[in-house]
Structure formats: structure tokens, C-alpha cells
């Protein structure tokens, strides 16, 4: 994967149409936070 920040028309014109490159807009996915949470501070004793 290669992320290139450029106007779409300029990027499409820079690549030769016969290449195997796929150009698509950036997509963000929400990833759940699976880390354990601390419910209460430990008791000293």
C-alpha cells in the first residue's frame, strides 16, 4: 500500500493507464480498543 497525497486528476495522469495500480480515496476504519481498563485503583494494604 502506498499513500500519496495529490489531486486525483494529476495522479491519474501521472500513471500510465496500463499499470496495475488501483487508485481509490482514503478510507478510515474504526478499530475497537480491546485493552483492559482499570476499574479502580489498587488498595494499599
C-alpha positions, 0 to 999 in steps of 0.5 A: 500500500502506498499513500500519496497525497495529490489531486486525483486528476494529476495522479491519474495522469501521472500513471500510465493507464496500463499499470496495475495500480488501483487508485481509490480515496482514503478510507478510515476504519474504526478499530475497537480498543480491546485493552483492559481498563482499570476499574479502580485503583489498587488498595494499599494494604 
